Amino acid sequence: MREVESRTGQVVVVGAGIAGLAAAHRLLGRGARVTVLEASERVGGKLLPGEIAGTRVDLGAESMLARRPEAVALAREVGLEDRLQPPATATASIWTRGALRPMPKGHVMGVPGTATALAGLLSDEGLARIERDADLPRTEVGDDIAVGEYVAARLGREVVDRLVEPLLGGVYAGDAYRISMRSAVPQLYQAATTHDSITRAVREIQARASAAQQTGPVFMGIEGGVGSLPLAVAESVRARGGEIVTGAPVSELRRQEDGGWRVVAGERELHTDAVIVAVPAPAAAALLRAEAPAAATELATVEYASMALITLAYRRTEAALPEGSGFLVPPVDGRTIKASTFASRKWGWIADDNPDLLVLRTSVGRYGETEILGREDADLVEVSRRDLREATGLDAVPVATRVTRWTDGLPQYPVGHHARVARIREHVAKLPGLAVCGAQYDGVGIPACIASAYAAVDQVHGDLSGVQELTANPVQSLHGGAGE
């Protein structure tokens, strides 16, 4: 028999990823009664703590952008301030043209201010092509343009293929020649609308950043793993009176005559004042089809990339690695892995957990790739070891391995993504007490998901300024999304 619950001042949040949990946390701070319904048996979505050989590690996203305030602030609010840690080293490499080459400095998502910034990474011809940018006529970007298309037109394909592509691939596991510049790299899009030369625009961006004297780390981690953040938020939600129900897939969402909402999840039927839908696009489309069919149709067009993370643990005495925190791999080089993080080198707490162990991880899978992700775990471990051996010389046998698959884990932001999000939000806004949030809207990084959640909370309270701001000015995710 279905249990019917009806409460005054009640909000139901569908989905207990970091966006849904952040929304619940903010709602409780505003005095709402909150129930979070999660289809799976755990909270956290793509933030997943785990262990290998007895050492704590992240099995999903492992860092968060610290230059945006949302994620670090939420971590502090839920009692994790003492566990916040910047990377022990931020020096990374690009594995390209047969060698590990230092990650260039002086660029914005791979777009340099000068050709010399990419010396050592590009060929002489590639560097010479960058120099032509100042003499080229303006490249019109219109309402949106693919990052790769624009940068290749201004600076040549080599910049895209050797640097922009692996950097964007680390965030979206996508294709730079499909990814929206307006949504994925809004700084560059704005610069392209006002400047003839993109290298000159990048130098101005860098000068403004220098004048603003931005200090502190670009990224931040958490001792024990970023995967501990949703657990701490969930604990805080429960401590403040919120209810989180796992194993509770929502099958029906309907608006009622009194303006409230009816939510059905298994044997539970809730009558609530407002609903925040914080699930991936396919699930959101299914839930909204009855009451917001136009929004559901738009959500159904969102495409996703799948990926897998391969975590490997070695005896430190048997394994030597180059300096730095890891490396990215351009697809043009034809390797299987797209990145590797030297986790014990990057995060001091991993090294402290077990000084005798060396932990690293690789990632495989990009948009449109299916064959590699169909392989057995043992095959993914073997191809990772092969590429690591070629890149770094590491030939030891790992003492433990783990493969974590993220099927349809990363939403793609093609050209026109911002317009699609605006249309979805326009349709949703016609239904009072309903809002949406998550990685498929305003950015795939952790701060972006939290900002999306906070804007959704404002929306169900009648304030649309937050969603309007995010739709107009997406949160640049940079490196550190759910990918490497």
C-alpha positions in Angstrom: 0.0 0.0 0.0 1.4 3.4 -1.0 2.4 5.7 1.8 1.1 9.3 1.2 3.0 12.2 2.8 1.9 15.8 2.7 3.8 18.6 4.4 3.7 22.4 4.4 6.9 24.1 3.3 8.2 20.9 1.8 10.7 20.6 -1.1 11.6 17.3 -2.8 15.0 17.1 -4.4 15.3 14.3 -7.0 18.9 13.1 -7.1 21.6 12.9 -4.5 24.7 13.8 -6.5 26.6 16.9 -5.4 24.1 19.2 -7.1 21.1 17.6 -5.3 22.8 17.5 -2.0 24.0 21.1 -2.3 20.4 22.2 -3.1 19.1 20.3 -0.1 21.7 21.9 2.2 20.8 25.4 1.0 17.1 24.7 1.3 17.4 23.6 4.9 19.3 26.8 5.6 16.3 28.7 4.4 13.9 26.8 6.6 12.4 24.4 4.2 11.6 20.8 5.0 13.5 18.6 2.6 13.3 15.1 1.2 16.0 13.9 -1.2 15.1 10.9 -3.3 18.0 9.0 -4.9 17.5 6.1 -7.3 20.8 4.4 -6.6 21.9 2.9 -3.3 24.5 5.6 -2.5 24.8 9.4 -2.5 27.5 11.4 -4.3 27.0 10.7 -8.0 30.4 11.0 -9.8 32.2 11.8 -6.5 33.1 8.4 -5.2 35.6 7.7 -2.4 37.3 4.3 -2.4 40.5 2.5 -1.5 43.2 0.5 -3.1 45.7 -1.7 -1.2 44.2 -0.2 2.0 44.9 3.4 0.9 42.1 5.9 0.5 41.6 7.3 -3.1 39.1 8.9 -5.3 37.4 6.7 -7.8 35.7 9.6 -9.5 36.4 13.3 -9.7 39.5 14.1 -7.6 39.8 17.9 -7.5 37.7 21.0 -7.5 38.3 24.5 -8.9 39.3 26.7 -6.0 39.1 30.0 -7.9 35.3 29.7 -7.8 34.0 29.9 -4.2 31.1 27.4 -4.2 32.8 24.1 -3.6 35.4 25.2 -1.1 32.8 27.2 0.8 30.4 24.3 1.0 33.3 22.0 2.2 33.9 24.5 5.0 30.2 24.7 5.9 30.0 21.0 6.4 33.1 20.7 8.6 35.8 19.8 6.1 37.9 23.0 6.4 40.8 21.3 8.2 40.9 18.6 5.4 41.1 21.0 2.4 44.5 20.5 0.7 45.9 22.0 -2.5 47.9 19.7 -4.8 51.4 19.0 -3.5 52.6 19.7 -7.1 50.9 21.4 -10.0 53.6 20.6 -12.5 52.2 18.5 -15.3 53.3 17.3 -18.8 51.9 16.5 -22.2 52.8 13.2 -23.7 53.1 14.0 -27.4 55.4 13.4 -30.3 57.1 10.5 -28.5 58.1 12.3 -25.3 56.8 13.8 -22.0 56.9 17.6 -22.6 56.4 20.2 -19.9 52.8 21.6 -19.7 53.2 25.2 -21.1 52.4 28.2 -19.0 50.9 31.4 -20.2 47.8 30.1 -21.9 44.0 30.1 -21.4 42.7 26.6 -22.0 45.5 25.9 -24.4 45.3 29.2 -26.2 48.7 31.1 -25.8 49.4 34.7 -25.5 52.6 34.3 -27.5 54.0 31.6 -29.7 57.0 31.2 -27.4 54.6 30.0 -24.6 54.3 26.8 -26.6 57.9 26.4 -27.6 59.1 22.8 -27.1 55.5 21.5 -27.5 54.8 22.5 -31.1 56.8 22.1 -34.3 58.6 25.1 -35.8 55.8 25.3 -38.3 53.2 25.3 -35.6 54.9 28.1 -33.8 55.2 30.1 -36.9 51.5 29.6 -37.6 50.6 31.2 -34.2 52.6 34.3 -35.2 50.2 34.9 -38.1 47.2 35.6 -35.7 48.0 39.3 -35.4 47.8 39.8 -39.1 44.7 37.8 -39.9 41.3 39.5 -40.3 38.8 39.0 -37.5 37.1 35.6 -37.2 33.4 36.0 -36.6 32.1 33.8 -33.8 28.4 34.6 -34.1 26.1 33.3 -31.4 28.6 30.4 -30.7 31.4 28.5 -32.3 33.3 25.3 -31.6 36.5 25.9 -29.6 38.6 23.8 -32.1 37.2 25.5 -35.1 37.9 29.0 -33.8 41.4 28.3 -32.5 42.4 26.4 -35.6 41.3 29.3 -37.8 43.4 31.8 -35.7 46.4 29.7 -34.6 46.4 26.5 -36.7 45.3 23.0 -36.0 48.5 22.0 -34.2 47.6 24.2 -31.2 44.2 22.5 -31.0 45.5 19.0 -31.5 48.5 19.1 -29.2 47.1 21.3 -26.3 43.5 22.5 -26.5 42.2 19.0 -27.3 43.8 17.2 -24.3 42.9 20.0 -21.9 39.2 20.0 -22.9 39.3 16.2 -23.1 40.2 16.2 -19.4 37.0 18.1 -18.6 34.5 16.8 -21.1 36.0 13.7 -22.7 34.8 15.3 -25.8 35.9 16.6 -29.2 37.3 20.2 -29.3 35.9 20.6 -32.8 32.4 20.1 -31.5 32.6 21.7 -28.0 31.0 25.1 -27.6 33.4 27.9 -26.9 30.6 30.1 -25.4 29.7 27.4 -22.8 33.0 25.6 -22.2 35.5 28.5 -22.4 33.4 31.7 -21.9 36.5 33.8 -21.3 37.7 33.1 -24.8 34.3 33.5 -26.3 33.9 37.0 -24.8 37.4 37.9 -25.9 36.7 36.7 -29.5 33.6 38.9 -29.7 35.7 42.1 -29.0 39.2 41.4 -30.3 40.6 40.8 -33.8 43.7 38.9 -32.4 43.1 36.1 -29.9 46.7 36.1 -28.7 46.4 39.8 -27.9 43.2 39.0 -26.1 44.8 36.3 -24.0 47.6 38.7 -23.0 44.9 41.1 -21.8 43.2 38.3 -19.8 46.5 37.4 -18.2 47.3 41.1 -17.4 43.9 41.5 -15.7 44.4 38.4 -13.7 47.9 39.6 -12.7 46.5 43.0 -11.7 43.8 41.3 -9.6 46.6 39.6 -7.8 44.8 36.3 -7.7 46.6 34.2 -5.1 46.1 30.7 -3.7 45.8 27.4 -5.5 43.8 27.1 -8.7 42.5 23.6 -7.5 41.8 22.1 -4.2 41.4 18.5 -2.9 40.2 17.1 0.3 42.1 14.7 2.6 40.5 11.3 2.2 39.3 12.3 -1.3 36.9 14.8 -2.9 34.4 11.9 -2.7 34.1 12.6 1.0 32.4 16.0 0.2 29.0 14.6 -0.7 29.1 12.3 2.3 29.8 15.2 4.6 27.0 17.3 3.0 24.6 14.3 3.3 25.5 14.0 7.0 24.9 17.7 7.5 21.5 17.5 5.7 20.4 14.7 7.9 21.7 16.4 11.1 19.6 19.5 10.2 16.4 17.4 9.8 16.5 16.6 6.1 15.6 13.2 4.9 17.7 11.3 2.3 16.2 8.2 0.8 18.4 5.9 -1.4 17.1 3.1 -3.6 14.1 5.4 -4.4 13.8 6.0 -8.1 11.1 8.6 -8.9 8.6 7.3 -11.4 6.1 10.1 -11.6 6.2 13.9 -11.2 2.8 15.7 -11.6 1.6 19.2 -10.9 -1.5 19.4 -8.7 -4.5 21.8 -8.9 -3.4 23.6 -5.7 -0.1 24.5 -7.4 1.9 21.9 -5.5 3.5 18.7 -6.8 2.9 15.0 -6.5 6.0 12.8 -6.5 5.9 9.0 -6.6 8.9 6.9 -5.7 8.2 3.3 -5.2 5.6 2.9 -2.4 6.0 6.5 -1.4 3.8 9.3 -2.6 4.7 12.8 -1.6 2.7 16.0 -1.9 5.1 18.9 -1.9 5.3 22.6 -2.5 8.3 22.5 -4.8 10.6 20.0 -6.7 14.2 20.4 -7.7 15.2 17.9 -10.4 19.0 17.2 -10.0 19.5 14.1 -12.2 21.2 13.5 -15.5 19.5 14.6 -18.7 17.9 11.3 -19.7 16.3 10.8 -16.3 15.3 14.5 -16.1 13.6 14.2 -19.5 11.6 11.2 -18.4 10.4 13.0 -15.2 9.5 16.2 -17.0 7.8 14.7 -20.0 4.3 14.9 -18.5 4.3 18.5 -17.2 7.1 20.1 -19.2 7.2 18.2 -22.5 9.2 20.9 -24.4 11.9 20.9 -21.7 11.9 17.1 -21.8 12.4 17.1 -25.6 15.4 19.4 -25.2 16.9 17.3 -22.4 16.6 14.2 -24.5 19.0 15.7 -27.1 21.9 16.0 -24.5 24.6 13.5 -25.4 27.1 12.0 -23.0 30.6 10.5 -23.1 31.6 7.4 -21.2 34.9 6.8 -19.6 36.8 4.5 -17.2 39.4 5.3 -14.5 42.1 2.7 -13.9 43.7 3.0 -10.5 47.0 1.2 -9.9 49.1 0.7 -6.8 52.8 -0.1 -6.8 55.5 -0.7 -4.2 57.4 2.5 -4.1 60.7 0.7 -4.0 59.8 -0.9 -7.4 58.4 2.1 -9.2 60.0 5.3 -10.3 58.1 8.1 -12.1 59.1 11.4 -13.7 58.6 14.6 -11.7 55.2 16.3 -11.7 51.6 15.4 -11.0 50.9 13.5 -14.2 50.3 14.0 -17.9 47.7 14.5 -20.6 47.6 12.8 -23.9 46.4 14.4 -27.2 44.1 12.1 -29.2 46.2 12.9 -32.3 49.0 10.8 -30.9 46.9 7.6 -31.1 47.4 6.4 -27.6 44.8 4.5 -25.6 44.9 6.4 -22.4 44.0 10.1 -22.4 45.7 11.1 -19.1 47.5 9.8 -16.1 47.6 11.3 -12.6 50.4 10.4 -10.2 48.0 10.5 -7.3 50.7 9.9 -4.5 52.7 12.7 -6.0 49.8 15.1 -6.5 48.0 14.6 -3.1 50.1 14.6 0.0 47.4 12.8 2.0 47.7 9.7 -0.2 51.5 9.6 0.3 51.0 10.1 4.0 48.4 7.3 4.2 51.0 4.7 3.0 54.5 6.0 2.3 55.5 2.6 0.9 52.9 2.7 -1.8 52.8 4.6 -5.1 49.3 5.2 -6.4 48.5 6.5 -9.9 45.6 6.4 -12.2 44.8 6.6 -15.9 41.7 7.4 -17.8 40.3 6.0 -21.1 37.3 6.9 -23.1 36.3 9.9 -25.2 33.0 11.0 -26.8 32.1 8.5 -29.5 34.5 5.8 -28.3 32.8 2.5 -27.5 35.3 -0.3 -28.3 37.7 0.5 -25.5 35.0 0.7 -22.9 33.7 -2.7 -23.9 36.9 -4.4 -22.9 37.4 -6.5 -19.8 38.9 -4.8 -16.7 42.0 -6.8 -17.1 42.5 -5.5 -20.7 42.1 -1.9 -19.5 44.7 -2.5 -16.9 47.0 -4.0 -19.4 46.7 -1.2 -22.0 47.2 1.4 -19.2 50.4 -0.4 -18.1 51.6 -0.5 -21.7 51.1 3.2 -22.3 52.6 4.1 -18.9 55.6 2.0 -19.7 56.1 3.8 -23.0 55.5 7.3 -21.5 57.4 7.0 -18.2 59.4 3.7 -18.3 57.3 2.3 -15.4 57.5 -1.5 -15.9 56.8 -2.8 -12.4 53.9 -5.1 -11.6 51.1 -3.4 -9.6 50.2 -4.9 -6.2 46.6 -3.9 -6.8 44.4 -2.5 -9.5 40.8 -1.1 -9.7 38.7 -0.2 -12.8 35.9 2.3 -12.3 33.5 2.8 -15.2 31.5 5.9 -15.6 28.9 5.1 -18.3 27.4 8.2 -19.8 29.3 10.1 -17.1 30.1 13.4 -18.9 27.4 15.6 -20.7 28.6 17.1 -23.9 28.5 20.8 -24.6 28.2 21.2 -28.4 27.8 24.5 -30.2 24.5 26.0 -29.2 24.5 24.4 -25.7 23.8 27.8 -24.1 20.7 28.3 -26.2 19.5 24.8 -25.4 19.9 25.5 -21.7 18.1 28.8 -22.0 15.1 27.1 -23.7 15.0 24.4 -21.0 14.9 26.9 -18.3 12.3 29.0 -20.1 10.0 26.0 -20.3 10.6 25.0 -16.6 10.1 28.6 -15.4 6.5 28.4 -16.6 5.8 25.9 -13.8 6.1 27.6 -10.4 7.8 25.4 -7.8 9.9 23.5 -10.3 13.7 23.9 -11.0 16.5 21.9 -12.6 20.2 21.7 -11.8 23.2 19.6 -12.5 26.2 19.0 -14.8 24.3 19.2 -18.0 23.5 22.9 -17.7 26.1 25.3 -16.5 29.4 23.4 -16.3 30.6 19.9 -15.4 33.0 20.9 -12.5 32.0 20.7 -8.9 31.7 24.4 -8.3 29.5 24.7 -11.4 27.2 22.0 -10.2 26.9 23.6 -6.8 26.2 27.1 -8.4 23.5 25.4 -10.5 22.0 24.0 -7.4 21.9 27.3 -5.6 20.3 29.0 -8.5 17.6 26.3 -8.5 16.9 26.9 -4.8 16.5 30.6 -5.7 14.1 29.7 -8.5 11.7 27.6 -6.4 11.6 30.7 -4.1 10.6 32.8 -7.0 14.0 34.4 -7.8 15.1 33.8 -11.3 18.2 36.0 -11.3 20.5 33.2 -10.4 19.5 31.0 -13.3 19.5 33.9 -15.7 23.0 34.8 -14.7 24.3 31.2 -15.1 22.6 30.9 -18.5 24.2 34.1 -19.7 27.6 33.4 -18.0 28.4 29.7 -17.6 30.9 28.6 -14.9 34.1 27.7 -16.7 34.9 24.2 -15.5 38.6 24.1 -16.5 40.6 21.0 -15.7 39.2 19.0 -12.8 35.8 17.8 -13.8 34.8 14.2 -13.6 37.6 13.3 -16.0 41.3 13.4 -15.3 
